[in-house]
């Protein structure tokens, strides 16, 4: 993607990244027991949206990890 501008995360995505970083357990999973505290800490109103973002972050793999050739 040489020369292409990278998209910057919006406010909801930034919160999802912070929550994911706080809840990741180091083994590829999420420590869901901490979710209620993170919802309160970050003042999340759209819980469904946050959960969707967390699952996207968790399931993301770099192209090389997916077996795709570098573009």
N, CA, C and O atoms as a GROMACS GRO file, in nm:
protein
  284
    1UNK      N    1   0.083  -0.119   0.000
    1UNK     CA    2   0.000   0.000   0.000
    1UNK      C    3   0.087   0.125   0.000
    1UNK      O    4   0.055   0.223   0.066
    2UNK      N    5   0.194   0.120  -0.073
    2UNK     CA    6   0.283   0.234  -0.080
    2UNK      C    7   0.211   0.353  -0.140
    2UNK      O    8   0.145   0.342  -0.243
    3UNK      N    9   0.223   0.466  -0.074
    3UNK     CA   10   0.160   0.587  -0.123
    3UNK      C   11   0.015   0.603  -0.080
    3UNK      O   12  -0.042   0.711  -0.097
    4UNK      N   13  -0.046   0.499  -0.026
    4UNK     CA   14  -0.185   0.509   0.017
    4UNK      C   15  -0.191   0.563   0.159
    4UNK      O   16  -0.107   0.530   0.244
    5UNK      N   17  -0.289   0.646   0.184
    5UNK     CA   18  -0.307   0.699   0.319
    5UNK      C   19  -0.377   0.596   0.406
    5UNK      O   20  -0.476   0.535   0.365
    6UNK      N   21  -0.325   0.577   0.526
    6UNK     CA   22  -0.389   0.486   0.619
    6UNK      C   23  -0.504   0.557   0.687
    6UNK      O   24  -0.493   0.675   0.721
    7UNK      N   25  -0.613   0.487   0.707
    7UNK     CA   26  -0.728   0.543   0.776
    7UNK      C   27  -0.698   0.555   0.924
    7UNK      O   28  -0.636   0.465   0.983
    8UNK      N   29  -0.740   0.662   0.984
    8UNK     CA   30  -0.722   0.683   1.127
    8UNK      C   31  -0.850   0.637   1.198
    8UNK      O   32  -0.960   0.661   1.149
    9UNK      N   33  -0.835   0.572   1.314
    9UNK     CA   34  -0.954   0.525   1.387
    9UNK      C   35  -1.038   0.642   1.437
    9UNK      O   36  -0.985   0.745   1.477
   10UNK      N   37  -1.171   0.623   1.436
   10UNK     CA   38  -1.259   0.725   1.492
   10UNK      C   39  -1.265   0.706   1.644
   10UNK      O   40  -1.197   0.619   1.698
   11UNK      N   41  -1.344   0.785   1.711
   11UNK     CA   42  -1.350   0.782   1.858
   11UNK      C   43  -1.394   0.645   1.911
   11UNK      O   44  -1.337   0.595   2.008
   12UNK      N   45  -1.496   0.585   1.849
   12UNK     CA   46  -1.544   0.454   1.894
   12UNK      C   47  -1.439   0.346   1.873
   12UNK      O   48  -1.423   0.257   1.956
   13UNK      N   49  -1.369   0.354   1.761
   13UNK     CA   50  -1.264   0.256   1.734
   13UNK      C   51  -1.146   0.272   1.831
   13UNK      O   52  -1.086   0.174   1.873
   14UNK      N   53  -1.115   0.397   1.866
   14UNK     CA   54  -1.007   0.423   1.961
   14UNK      C   55  -1.041   0.364   2.097
   14UNK      O   56  -0.954   0.306   2.163
   15UNK      N   57  -1.167   0.378   2.141
   15UNK     CA   58  -1.210   0.318   2.267
   15UNK      C   59  -1.202   0.166   2.258
   15UNK      O   60  -1.157   0.101   2.352
   16UNK      N   61  -1.246   0.109   2.146
   16UNK     CA   62  -1.241  -0.037   2.130
   16UNK      C   63  -1.098  -0.088   2.137
   16UNK      O   64  -1.073  -0.193   2.198
   17UNK      N   65  -1.004  -0.017   2.077
   17UNK     CA   66  -0.864  -0.057   2.083
   17UNK      C   67  -0.814  -0.052   2.227
   17UNK      O   68  -0.744  -0.144   2.271
   18UNK      N   69  -0.849   0.054   2.300
   18UNK     CA   70  -0.806   0.067   2.440
   18UNK      C   71  -0.867  -0.044   2.526
   18UNK      O   72  -0.798  -0.102   2.609
   19UNK      N   73  -0.996  -0.074   2.505
   19UNK     CA   74  -1.062  -0.180   2.582
   19UNK      C   75  -0.999  -0.315   2.548
   19UNK      O   76  -0.973  -0.395   2.638
   20UNK      N   77  -0.974  -0.340   2.420
   20UNK     CA   78  -0.911  -0.465   2.380
   20UNK      C   79  -0.774  -0.480   2.447
   20UNK      O   80  -0.742  -0.586   2.501
   21UNK      N   81  -0.694  -0.375   2.443
   21UNK     CA   82  -0.561  -0.381   2.504
   21UNK      C   83  -0.569  -0.406   2.654
   21UNK      O   84  -0.483  -0.473   2.711
   22UNK      N   85  -0.672  -0.352   2.719
   22UNK     CA   86  -0.688  -0.372   2.863
   22UNK      C   87  -0.737  -0.513   2.896
   22UNK      O   88  -0.703  -0.567   3.002
   23UNK      N   89  -0.815  -0.573   2.806
   23UNK     CA   90  -0.877  -0.702   2.836
   23UNK      C   91  -0.807  -0.823   2.774
   23UNK      O   92  -0.839  -0.936   2.808
   24UNK      N   93  -0.711  -0.800   2.683
   24UNK     CA   94  -0.647  -0.916   2.620
   24UNK      C   95  -0.569  -0.994   2.725
   24UNK      O   96  -0.508  -0.937   2.815
   25UNK      N   97  -0.573  -1.126   2.711
   25UNK     CA   98  -0.514  -1.211   2.814
   25UNK      C   99  -0.375  -1.264   2.778
   25UNK      O  100  -0.318  -1.341   2.856
   26UNK      N  101  -0.321  -1.226   2.665
   26UNK     CA  102  -0.188  -1.269   2.627
   26UNK      C  103  -0.182  -1.404   2.559
   26UNK      O  104  -0.075  -1.448   2.517
   27UNK      N  105  -0.296  -1.470   2.548
   27UNK     CA  106  -0.301  -1.601   2.482
   27UNK      C  107  -0.397  -1.598   2.363
   27UNK      O  108  -0.445  -1.702   2.318
   28UNK      N  109  -0.424  -1.478   2.313
   28UNK     CA  110  -0.512  -1.462   2.199
   28UNK      C  111  -0.658  -1.445   2.235
   28UNK      O  112  -0.743  -1.435   2.146
   29UNK      N  113  -0.688  -1.442   2.363
   29UNK     CA  114  -0.827  -1.428   2.407
   29UNK      C  115  -0.853  -1.295   2.476
   29UNK      O  116  -0.764  -1.212   2.490
   30UNK      N  117  -0.976  -1.279   2.517
   30UNK     CA  118  -1.020  -1.159   2.587
   30UNK      C  119  -1.072  -1.201   2.723
   30UNK      O  120  -1.148  -1.298   2.734
   31UNK      N  121  -1.032  -1.129   2.827
   31UNK     CA  122  -1.081  -1.155   2.963
   31UNK      C  123  -1.214  -1.082   2.979
   31UNK      O  124  -1.219  -0.966   3.023
   32UNK      N  125  -1.322  -1.152   2.943
   32UNK     CA  126  -1.455  -1.090   2.941
   32UNK      C  127  -1.502  -1.047   3.079
   32UNK      O  128  -1.592  -0.962   3.089
   33UNK      N  129  -1.446  -1.101   3.186
   33UNK     CA  130  -1.488  -1.064   3.321
   33UNK      C  131  -1.463  -0.916   3.348
   33UNK      O  132  -1.531  -0.857   3.431
   34UNK      N  133  -1.367  -0.856   3.280
   34UNK     CA  134  -1.336  -0.715   3.300
   34UNK      C  135  -1.420  -0.621   3.216
   34UNK      O  136  -1.409  -0.499   3.229
   35UNK      N  137  -1.504  -0.676   3.129
   35UNK     CA  138  -1.582  -0.591   3.038
   35UNK      C  139  -1.672  -0.491   3.111
   35UNK      O  140  -1.672  -0.374   3.072
   36UNK      N  141  -1.748  -0.530   3.214
   36UNK     CA  142  -1.834  -0.431   3.280
   36UNK      C  143  -1.755  -0.311   3.335
   36UNK      O  144  -1.801  -0.197   3.327
   37UNK      N  145  -1.636  -0.337   3.390
   37UNK     CA  146  -1.554  -0.227   3.442
   37UNK      C  147  -1.510  -0.135   3.329
   37UNK      O  148  -1.509  -0.013   3.344
   38UNK      N  149  -1.473  -0.193   3.215
   38UNK     CA  150  -1.428  -0.112   3.100
   38UNK      C  151  -1.543  -0.030   3.042
   38UNK      O  152  -1.524   0.083   2.998
   39UNK      N  153  -1.664  -0.090   3.040
   39UNK     CA  154  -1.781  -0.015   2.991
   39UNK      C  155  -1.804   0.109   3.075
   39UNK      O  156  -1.830   0.218   3.023
   40UNK      N  157  -1.794   0.093   3.205
   40UNK     CA  158  -1.813   0.207   3.296
   40UNK      C  159  -1.697   0.305   3.284
   40UNK      O  160  -1.718   0.426   3.278
   41UNK      N  161  -1.576   0.252   3.282
   41UNK     CA  162  -1.456   0.337   3.279
   41UNK      C  163  -1.457   0.430   3.156
   41UNK      O  164  -1.427   0.549   3.167
   42UNK      N  165  -1.490   0.373   3.040
   42UNK     CA  166  -1.489   0.450   2.916
   42UNK      C  167  -1.624   0.512   2.883
   42UNK      O  168  -1.636   0.583   2.784
   43UNK      N  169  -1.726   0.486   2.964
   43UNK     CA  170  -1.857   0.545   2.940
   43UNK      C  171  -1.921   0.497   2.812
   43UNK      O  172  -1.984   0.576   2.740
   44UNK      N  173  -1.906   0.370   2.782
   44UNK     CA  174  -1.958   0.314   2.657
   44UNK      C  175  -2.110   0.302   2.664
   44UNK      O  176  -2.164   0.238   2.754
   45UNK      N  177  -2.177   0.362   2.567
   45UNK     CA  178  -2.323   0.352   2.559
   45UNK      C  179  -2.364   0.246   2.457
   45UNK      O  180  -2.464   0.177   2.476
   46UNK      N  181  -2.287   0.232   2.350
   46UNK     CA  182  -2.317   0.136   2.243
   46UNK      C  183  -2.240   0.007   2.267
   46UNK      O  184  -2.134  -0.016   2.207
   47UNK      N  185  -2.293  -0.078   2.355
   47UNK     CA  186  -2.224  -0.202   2.392
   47UNK      C  187  -2.215  -0.296   2.272
   47UNK      O  188  -2.111  -0.358   2.250
   48UNK      N  189  -2.322  -0.308   2.195
   48UNK     CA  190  -2.321  -0.397   2.078
   48UNK      C  191  -2.214  -0.352   1.978
   48UNK      O  192  -2.143  -0.436   1.922
   49UNK      N  193  -2.203  -0.223   1.956
   49UNK     CA  194  -2.102  -0.171   1.865
   49UNK      C  195  -1.961  -0.200   1.915
   49UNK      O  196  -1.873  -0.235   1.837
   50UNK      N  197  -1.940  -0.185   2.046
   50UNK     CA  198  -1.810  -0.215   2.104
   50UNK      C  199  -1.777  -0.362   2.088
   50UNK      O  200  -1.665  -0.397   2.050
   51UNK      N  201  -1.872  -0.450   2.117
   51UNK     CA  202  -1.848  -0.594   2.103
   51UNK      C  203  -1.812  -0.630   1.959
   51UNK      O  204  -1.723  -0.712   1.936
   52UNK      N  205  -1.880  -0.571   1.864
   52UNK     CA  206  -1.849  -0.597   1.724
   52UNK      C  207  -1.706  -0.553   1.692
   52UNK      O  208  -1.632  -0.625   1.627
   53UNK      N  209  -1.669  -0.435   1.739
   53UNK     CA  210  -1.533  -0.386   1.715
   53UNK      C  211  -1.429  -0.475   1.782
   53UNK      O  212  -1.324  -0.503   1.723
   54UNK      N  213  -1.457  -0.521   1.904
   54UNK     CA  214  -1.363  -0.608   1.975
   54UNK      C  215  -1.342  -0.738   1.898
   54UNK      O  216  -1.229  -0.787   1.889
   55UNK      N  217  -1.448  -0.795   1.844
   55UNK     CA  218  -1.435  -0.920   1.769
   55UNK      C  219  -1.359  -0.900   1.638
   55UNK      O  220  -1.285  -0.988   1.595
   56UNK      N  221  -1.377  -0.785   1.575
   56UNK     CA  222  -1.300  -0.754   1.454
   56UNK      C  223  -1.153  -0.742   1.488
   56UNK      O  224  -1.068  -0.798   1.418
   57UNK      N  225  -1.122  -0.670   1.596
   57UNK     CA  226  -0.982  -0.656   1.638
   57UNK      C  227  -0.923  -0.792   1.671
   57UNK      O  228  -0.811  -0.823   1.629
   58UNK      N  229  -0.996  -0.872   1.745
   58UNK     CA  230  -0.947  -1.004   1.788
   58UNK      C  231  -0.922  -1.096   1.669
   58UNK      O  232  -0.826  -1.173   1.671
   59UNK      N  233  -1.005  -1.090   1.568
   59UNK     CA  234  -0.994  -1.183   1.456
   59UNK      C  235  -0.902  -1.134   1.344
   59UNK      O  236  -0.877  -1.207   1.249
   60UNK      N  237  -0.852  -1.011   1.355
   60UNK     CA  238  -0.766  -0.956   1.249
   60UNK      C  239  -0.636  -1.036   1.238
   60UNK      O  240  -0.575  -1.070   1.339
   61UNK      N  241  -0.595  -1.064   1.116
   61UNK     CA  242  -0.467  -1.128   1.088
   61UNK      C  243  -0.399  -1.050   0.976
   61UNK      O  244  -0.465  -1.007   0.882
   62UNK      N  245  -0.269  -1.032   0.987
   62UNK     CA  246  -0.192  -0.967   0.881
   62UNK      C  247  -0.199  -1.053   0.756
   62UNK      O  248  -0.217  -1.174   0.765
   63UNK      N  249  -0.186  -0.991   0.637
   63UNK     CA  250  -0.194  -1.069   0.513
   63UNK      C  251  -0.096  -1.187   0.511
   63UNK      O  252  -0.131  -1.294   0.462
   64UNK      N  253   0.024  -1.169   0.562
   64UNK     CA  254   0.122  -1.278   0.563
   64UNK      C  255   0.074  -1.394   0.650
   64UNK      O  256   0.103  -1.510   0.619
   65UNK      N  257   0.002  -1.365   0.758
   65UNK     CA  258  -0.050  -1.468   0.847
   65UNK      C  259  -0.168  -1.541   0.784
   65UNK      O  260  -0.198  -1.655   0.821
   66UNK      N  261  -0.236  -1.475   0.689
   66UNK     CA  262  -0.349  -1.536   0.621
   66UNK      C  263  -0.305  -1.616   0.500
   66UNK      O  264  -0.386  -1.683   0.436
   67UNK      N  265  -0.175  -1.609   0.467
   67UNK     CA  266  -0.124  -1.682   0.353
   67UNK      C  267  -0.140  -1.608   0.222
   67UNK      O  268  -0.125  -1.667   0.115
   68UNK      N  269  -0.171  -1.479   0.228
   68UNK     CA  270  -0.188  -1.400   0.106
   68UNK      C  271  -0.053  -1.345   0.063
   68UNK      O  272   0.033  -1.314   0.146
   69UNK      N  273  -0.034  -1.334  -0.067
   69UNK     CA  274   0.091  -1.279  -0.120
   69UNK      C  275   0.094  -1.129  -0.095
   69UNK      O  276  -0.009  -1.062  -0.097
   70UNK      N  277   0.212  -1.078  -0.072
   70UNK     CA  278   0.228  -0.933  -0.052
   70UNK      C  279   0.194  -0.862  -0.182
   70UNK      O  280   0.234  -0.904  -0.291
   71UNK      N  281   0.122  -0.753  -0.168
   71UNK     CA  282   0.080  -0.678  -0.287
   71UNK      C  283   0.189  -0.586  -0.334
   71UNK      O  284   0.171  -0.514  -0.432
   0.00000   0.00000   0.00000
